[in-house]
Amino acid sequence: MKSKPSPLTESQQIDILLQEYAVLYELLQWRLTAADRRLFVSGGLLTGVLTAIHALDAPTAKLLLWGLPVLMGVIFSAMVGHARSKEDLLRRIDEIEQRVNGLARVELLAFQSRRPETGRAVGGRTGVTAINGTLAISLALLHCAVVFLWPAGHTTSPEFAGFGAWVAFWSLWMVRGARGLQHYRYERRVLIHDPDSG
């Protein structure tokens, strides 16, 4: 009968956790940079679309306007995805800090576990700010699309009423997404059962 392999020492466990800790922080920095870049790209794309609407004929401008809510929804959805991913990283970093401190029996790591918004703001303060800012800009832009950007002389047609309903649908979808994000919680899957845990 094969003997049971010896468990890792506390020092070895700490070394492994610290390696994961460093990798997670690198990934977190990449997430933040990627979100910033996406905002800049999205801003440039929206500027191009809005400029084109004024320069094109009415049928083509209306076609772009119909696509504008979808574009805003995609941008908002991407920001929600970044916030969720950032939340997962922050919670795992928090777990590692607490685990390392427990193994070392002294508080060595405390940056994330002592942050005041830990567990209360999905994606941290920057994540909440990015989501709320994207939502506010999206809603304002879609409102302007209905009120100011729809071609003059076409505001009494059924098509305009349909466009208003289309904008309302996407606006509510984004608001629902922002509210749903508040209830998002990181869940760690246990892959190996620890016999010592019962």
N, C-alpha and C positions, 0 to 999 in steps of 0.2 A: 504494500500500500504506500502510495506516494505521500511524503510528508507535506504538511501545509506550509506554503512559502511564508517566510517571515514578513510581517507588515513593515511598511516604511517607518523609519524613525521620524520623530517630530521635526528634526532639522531637515530631513529630506522632503517632508511634506511642505514645509515652509519654502524651501527652494523651488519646488514645482509651482506652488501657488504664486510666488513672486515672479516667476517667468510668465505665467498666464497674466498676472497683473500688468506687467510691462507691455505685453502684446495687446491687451484690452485698451490700454491708454493710447497706444499707437492707432488702433482702430477707431477709438473715440475721436482723436484728432483728425483722422481722415474723414469721418462722418461730418464733423463740423465744417471742414474745408469744402467737402462736396456739397453740403447744404448752401453754403455761401455762394459757391460757383453757380449752383442751380438757380439761385435767386437772381444773380446778375444776368444769366442767359435768358431766364424767363422775362425779366424786365426788358431786355433788348428785343425779344420776340414780340412782346405785347406792344412796345413802342412802334415796331414795324407794322403790326396789324392795324393799330389805330391810325397811323399815318396813311396807310393804304386805303382805309375806309373813306377818308376824305377825298382821295385822289381818283377813286374808281367810280364807274357809273353805278346807278342805283341798284340794278339786279345783282351785280357782283358784290357791291358793298353789303347788301342784305345777306348774301351767302356767307360772307365773312362774319357778319354779326351772329348768324345762326351758329357758327362754329365757335364763337368767342366763349360762351358758357362752358362748352366742353373743354376748351383749352384751360380755362380757369380751374375747372374741376380736376384736370390732370395735374396741374401745378400744385393745387391744394393737397391732392392725394399723395403726391410725392413728398410734400412737407410732413404730412402725417406719418408716412412710412419712416422718414428720417427721425421723427420724434420717438416713435416706438422703438426703433433700433437703438437710439441713444439711451432710452429708458432701460432697455435690456442690458446694455453695457454698464450703465451706472449702478444698476441693482447688483450685477455680478461683481463689480468692483467693490461695492459695499460688503457683499458676502465675503469676499477674499480678505478684506481688511479685518473684519470681525473674526474670521477663521484664523488668520495669522496671529492676531492679538491673543486669541484663546490658546493657540498652541504655544506661543512664547510666554504666556502668562504675564504680559506687560503690554501696554498700549504703544505699539510701534507705528501703526498706520491709522490715520484718523481723518484724512482729507475729505473723503466722500461720506463716511459714516457720521461725521459731525456736521455736515451741511444742513442748514435749517429747512430746506425744501425737500430733503430726502424722503421719498415715499409719498409726497404730497403733490408734487408738480411733475407730470409725465414729461420726460425729456429734460428736466431741470428748468431753471428760469429762462435760459435761452430758447429751449424748445417751446415753452409756453408762449414766449414773446413772438417767436417766428410763426407759430400757428395762428395766434390772435391777429398778428399783423397781416399775414397772408389772407386770412378770412375777411378782415376789414377792407383791405384793398380790393379784394375780389368782389365783395358785395357793392362797394362804392362804384367800381368800374362797370359792373353789370347794370346798376341803376342808371348810370350815365348813358349806357348803351341804349336803354329803353327811352330815356327822356331826351337825350341830345343827339345821339349818333344815328338813330333811324332816319333814313332819307326823308326830307321834308316833302309834304304832299302825299305821303303813304301811311299816315298815322291813323287813318280811319278805316283801313282795310281789315278784313278778318285775319290776314297774315300778321298784322301788327299785334292783334290780340293773342294770336298763337305764340308769337315771339315773347310777349310778356309772360305767358304761362310757362314757356320754356325756360326763361330766365328765373322765374319763381321756383320752378322745380329744382334747378341746379343750386339756387341759393339755399333752399331748405336742405338739400342734400349735403352741402358743405357745413351748414350749421349743425346738422345732425352728426356729421363726422367729428366736428370739434367737441361736441358734448359727449359723444361716445368715447373720445380719447381720454376724457377725464376719469373714466372707469377702467381704463386699461391697466392691467397688472402683470408684471413679470412673473412667470411661473417656471420654476426650475424643475426639469424632469430628473428623477432619480433613476440612473441607469444600472447601478450596482447596489444591491442591498448590503448594508453594513450589519453583520451579525451581532456586533456589540451594541447596536442601537435598539435591539429588541425585535 
